[in-house]
Amino acid sequence: MWQRCAGRITEAIQNVVEFAKRLRGFRELCQNDQIVLLKAGAMEVVLVRMCRAFNADNRTVFFEGKYASAELFRSLGCHELIGSIFDFAQSLCALQCSEPEVAFLSTLVLVNASRPWLQEPMKVSRLRRRLELAFQLLLRRTRREGLLDRNTRVPCGRLRALCSQHMEQLQALRRRHPPALLDAFPPLYRELFAGEAEGTGAAR
């Protein structure tokens, strides 16, 4: 199940990379900062995008061609993490965001000038400000300005906590199983997460 989930996460991250490439202004950032933002934010964006695949009525998520409850993921051995991810997806679904709104929320999660190791944080900050202004214009036009209120906007601290939990569970998996297990995971997943679990990182 870990391998299956790693495969789906990798596919989702590849979509995030393509999304970033098409984001006006992103490719104008230096290569280092593009990599830093993607490494730090891709998993967070995947969690935001999960609300599009989540059925809040029965707490199921679209996985490998069908809707699955948290029970399907029991064999992962991280019930608390799965429950927290489902809770987060349900809270985002409650905002009833349109696809353009989810896209803007994703960009604001991705383009974060406070990420460590950025070479040109001011340039990232300027890009983020342009994105925020465009989002505000969209919300004003659709009379959804309240989406950026403190009580409804995406809680970044919660996203970071979920990503930290994911890393902790991956580290626990490494301790329980031989290294060959992770060798079967997709290369991109290993680069982003397994390297961090070893404390080496993968940003180059």
C-alpha positions in Angstrom: 0.0 0.0 0.0 2.9 2.4 0.7 4.2 1.7 -2.8 0.7 2.3 -4.3 0.3 5.5 -2.4 3.8 6.7 -3.3 2.9 6.1 -7.0 -0.2 8.2 -6.8 1.5 10.9 -4.9 4.3 11.0 -7.5 1.7 11.3 -10.3 0.1 14.2 -8.4 3.5 15.9 -7.8 4.3 15.6 -11.5 1.0 17.5 -12.2 2.1 20.2 -9.7 5.4 20.6 -11.6 3.5 21.0 -14.9 1.1 23.4 -13.2 4.1 25.5 -11.9 5.7 25.6 -15.4 2.5 27.2 -16.7 2.2 29.7 -13.9 3.0 33.1 -15.3 6.2 34.4 -13.7 7.3 31.1 -12.1 9.8 30.2 -14.8 11.2 33.7 -14.5 12.5 32.8 -11.0 16.1 31.5 -10.9 16.4 27.7 -11.2 17.4 27.3 -7.6 14.3 29.0 -6.3 12.0 27.1 -8.6 13.4 23.9 -7.2 13.2 25.1 -3.6 9.6 26.1 -4.0 8.6 22.8 -5.6 10.5 20.7 -3.1 9.0 22.5 -0.2 5.5 23.1 -1.5 4.6 20.3 -3.9 3.2 17.9 -1.2 1.3 20.8 0.3 -0.3 21.6 -3.1 -1.2 17.9 -3.5 -3.0 18.0 -0.2 -4.9 21.2 -1.3 -5.8 19.6 -4.6 -7.1 16.5 -2.8 -10.3 18.4 -2.0 -11.2 18.0 -5.7 -11.1 14.2 -5.3 -12.7 14.0 -1.9 -16.4 13.2 -1.2 -17.3 15.1 2.0 -20.7 13.4 2.2 -19.3 10.0 3.0 -15.6 10.8 3.7 -14.1 9.0 0.7 -11.3 9.9 -1.7 -11.0 8.9 -5.3 -8.1 6.4 -5.4 -7.1 4.1 -8.3 -10.4 4.4 -10.1 -12.9 4.3 -7.2 -13.8 6.1 -4.0 -12.2 4.7 -0.9 -12.7 5.3 2.8 -9.9 5.7 5.3 -10.3 1.9 6.0 -8.6 1.1 2.7 -5.4 2.7 4.0 -5.3 0.9 7.3 -2.4 -1.3 6.2 -0.2 1.8 6.0 0.0 1.8 9.8 -0.5 5.5 10.2 -4.2 5.9 11.1 -3.7 9.3 12.7 -2.0 10.8 9.6 -4.8 9.4 7.3 -7.5 10.7 9.6 -5.8 14.1 9.7 -5.5 14.2 5.9 -9.2 13.3 5.5 -10.2 16.0 8.1 -8.2 18.6 6.2 -9.8 17.6 2.9 -13.2 17.8 4.4 -12.5 21.3 5.8 -11.4 22.5 2.4 -14.5 20.9 0.8 -16.6 23.0 3.2 -15.3 26.1 1.5 -17.0 25.0 -1.8 -14.2 26.3 -3.9 -14.4 26.5 -7.7 -11.6 25.1 -9.8 -10.1 28.6 -10.4 -10.2 29.2 -6.6 -8.4 26.0 -5.9 -5.8 26.9 -8.5 -5.2 30.2 -6.9 -5.0 28.7 -3.4 -2.5 26.2 -4.8 -0.3 29.0 -6.2 -0.3 30.8 -2.9 0.8 27.7 -1.1 3.5 27.0 -3.7 4.9 30.6 -4.1 6.0 31.2 -0.5 8.8 33.7 0.0 9.5 32.4 3.5 10.9 29.0 2.3 14.5 28.4 3.5 17.4 28.4 0.9 15.8 30.9 -1.6 18.4 33.0 -3.4 16.0 35.8 -4.4 13.2 35.9 -1.8 12.2 39.4 -2.8 11.5 38.3 -6.4 9.4 35.4 -5.1 7.6 37.9 -2.8 6.8 40.1 -5.8 5.4 37.2 -7.7 3.2 36.1 -4.8 1.9 39.7 -4.4 0.8 39.7 -8.1 -0.9 36.3 -7.6 -2.7 37.6 -4.5 -4.0 40.7 -6.4 -5.2 38.5 -9.2 -7.0 36.2 -6.7 -8.6 39.2 -5.0 -9.9 40.4 -8.4 -11.4 37.0 -9.1 -13.1 36.8 -5.7 -14.4 40.4 -6.0 -15.9 39.5 -9.4 -17.6 36.4 -8.0 -18.5 38.0 -4.7 -16.4 35.5 -2.8 -14.1 37.9 -0.9 -14.7 36.1 2.3 -12.6 33.2 1.1 -9.5 35.1 2.1 -10.8 35.8 5.6 -8.7 34.5 8.5 -11.3 31.9 9.4 -11.6 30.4 5.9 -8.2 30.7 4.2 -6.0 27.6 3.9 -4.1 27.0 7.2 -0.5 26.8 6.2 0.6 25.6 9.6 -1.7 22.7 9.3 -0.4 21.8 5.9 3.2 21.9 7.2 2.2 19.7 10.1 0.6 17.1 7.7 3.8 17.1 5.6 5.9 16.6 8.8 3.7 13.7 9.8 4.2 12.1 6.4 8.0 12.4 6.8 7.8 10.9 10.3 5.8 7.9 9.1 8.2 7.4 6.2 11.1 7.4 8.6 9.3 4.8 10.8 8.7 2.7 7.7 12.5 2.8 6.9 13.2 1.6 10.5 10.8 -1.3 10.2 11.8 -2.6 6.7 15.0 -3.2 4.7 16.3 -0.4 2.4 15.3 -2.5 -0.6 11.6 -1.6 0.1 12.2 2.1 -0.7 14.1 1.1 -3.8 10.8 0.0 -5.3 9.3 3.5 -4.8 9.2 6.0 -7.8 12.5 7.9 -8.2 10.8 11.3 -7.8 9.2 10.2 -4.5 12.5 8.9 -3.2 14.3 12.1 -4.2 11.8 14.4 -2.5 11.1 12.4 0.6 13.4 9.5 1.2 16.5 11.7 0.9 15.1 14.1 3.5 14.3 11.1 5.7 18.1 10.3 5.6 18.9 14.0 6.3 20.6 14.5 3.0 18.0 16.4 1.0 17.8 16.5 -2.8 18.0 20.1 -3.8 20.9 20.7 -6.1 
